[in-house]
Amino acid sequence: MGFILNNVIPEILADRPSVGISGIWGSAIEWAKGDFIKITAPSGTGKTTLVHLLYGLRTDYSGEILYEGKNIRLLNPDELANIRQLHWSIIFQDLRLFPSLTARENIELKRVLQNPIVTPEELEKMAEQLGIRSILDQPIMHCSYGEQQRVSIIRALMQPFQFLIMDEPFSHLDKANKKIAAALIALECKKRNAGLIITDLDHDEHFDYQVSLNL
């Protein structure tokens, strides 16, 4: 089991013509654990809204979103927190890093708050792969946005998850770094038999998608 969306339409988009041609809004959709799902759409059509709905941050929509058979809008705060700790990991478009903390400290917040599944040595290896090992002990505010995106990717991989949800995670990475980051993400998802949901402005070949939809 995984996510089921039944006729979901966000209130803020309900009157927009784009809803009528969407492959997601107002449709019946099921995404299973292990599926790699790509959501492609131009700006302003609801990519970030969709991510926030899936993560339970917004409830201003019609229809229903089910996870493992449970309506996420009806979950109590403890139930939702538990799912976010053990089932969902997320990379927000605005990253939500703590500017006064170092890159390493931002990453470690996720690693130490969860059941540790990534060792300090594995963390170092991931940072080396993504080319940011040298900035791990710098305050994140002094890192470029591309470096911050790679820090956010590693941070998201620190915790257990059955779905990794990413909102335009590669927007400030060059082609070579996108390829390296995508390979690391795909490896970690496959190791955990986890699903991947990624939004972006364009189609890509970063992952072997089972589902590709236009929003």
N, C-alpha and C positions, 0 to 999 in steps of 0.2 A: 504493500500500500504506500501511498504518498499523498500528494496534493490532488484535490478535486475542486474545480471551480464550476459552480452552477449559476449561469446567467448573471455574472458579476458585472456591475456597471458603477463606477465611482460617481458620486453625486456631482462633483465638479466638472465631469466630462459628459454628463447625461444628455445635454442639449447640443453637443458638437457633432457635425456630420461624420467625423472620422470614426465614431463609435459604430456606425452602420456598416462599415467595411472592415472593421477590426477582426483579426483572427482569434481574439481572446475575449474582448468585452461582449457580454451577452451570449456567450457560447457555453457549451458543456465540454469540459476539458479534464483529462486525468494525466498526471505526471507521476511516474513510478520511481521509486528509489533505484538509482543506477542510471537513469536516463540523463543524457546531456541535452539541455533545452536552450535554444537560442531565440531571444525576442528582439526583433529588429524594428526600429521605428524612428522617424525624425523627432526632433525636439518638440515638446509640447503636446505629445499624444499620450503621455501617461506612463512612461517607463519607470520613473522613480516612484510614482504613485503605486504602480503594481508591486514594486519591491516592498514598499511600506505596508501594503495590504497583506502580502504574503507573510511578512514578519510580525504582523499583528500590531503595527504601530498606528494604523488608522482603521476606523470602523464606519466611515461615512460612505457606504456603498449599499446598493441593493444586491440581491442574490446571496449566495453563501460560499464560503471557502472552508473546505474540510481538510484536516490533516489527520491521517491515520483514523479516519472515520469520525473525527470530532470537529464540530463547528468552532473555528478558532475565535470567533467573535464572542462565544459563550464561555470560553475558558476563564477561570479565575486567575488573578495575578501570579499565584504560586505555580499553577499548572503551566502558564505561558512561560514563566521564567525557567522552569525545568526543561521545557522543549527547546528554548533558546540556548540553554547550556549544553544539552546532549544531542539535539537533533538538527539544529540549524546553525550555520555560521554565515556571516554576512560581511560584505564589503560595500559600504555606503559610497555613493558618488562623492560626497563631501568628506569622506574618510573618517572623520570623527576621532582623530588622534589628539593626544594631550600635548599641546605645544611646549610646555615647560619641561616635559620628560624627554629623556633620550629615546632614540629609536629602539634600543634594546629594552628599555623600561616599558615602552608602549607594547612591545611584543610580549614581554614577560607577564604583563597584567593578565593576558588571556591564558598563558600557559599555567600560571600558578593558581588561577581561580578555578580551573577545571581539573578533572582527573587527568594527570599528566600522561599524555600519549606521545609527546615529542620530547626527546632528551635535549639538554643543552648542546650536546655535540651535533645533533641533527639540526637544531636551530642555526648553529654556526655554518653548517654545510649548506642549508637553504640560502642564508645570506650571501655566502660565497658564490653560489650558483647565480643569484640575481644581481651580483655585482655591488652589494651594499655592505659587505662586511666591514669595510673601512670607516663607515659612518655610524655604526651601531651605537657608539658611545657619545655621539653628538646630539644636542637638543634637537628635537624634530623640527622646531621652528627654523633652524638653520639649514635644513635639507631642502633640496629642490622638490617640486611637486611630483616629478617622476620617481624620485627616491622615496618620497612619502607613499606613493602608490605601491611600491614594492614592499615597503614595511607593512602596509595594510594587508597585502597578500599573505605575507608570512604570518602576521598576527592571526588572520582568519584560519590558517592551517594548524594553529596550536591546539585548538579544542576539538573534542569529538563532534562529528556531524554526520547526518544522513543526507542533508542537502546543503550545498554551498551556493549562496545567493549573491550575485555580484552585479552591481550597477555601474556600467561603463568603467571597468577596472583598469583598462589599458589606455585610457584616453591621452595620457602624457608620456607614453612609452614609444620608443622607436621600434621599427620592425623587428630588429634582432632581439631586443629585450622582451617584446610581446611574445615571440616564439619561445624563448627560454621560460618566461613566466607561465605560459600556457602549458608547456610540457611538465613543469613542476606541479601545477594544479591538477592536470589530468592524472598524473601518477598517484598523487595523494587521494584523489577521489576514487580511483580504481582500487587502490589498496584497501579502502574502507567500504567498497561497493556503494558509494554515495552518489547521489544525483547532483547535477550542476544546472543552475538557472542563471543565465547571463543576459543582460540587456546591452544593446549597443546601437549606434546610429546606422551602421552598415553591416552587410553580410561579410563573413570572414571564413577562414579555413583553420582557425586556431584549434578547434576540437572536432571530434567525430560525433556530430550531433545526431541523436535519434529523432529529435523534434525541432523544427524550425518554423517560427510563426512571425507574421507581421502584426504589429500592434495597431 
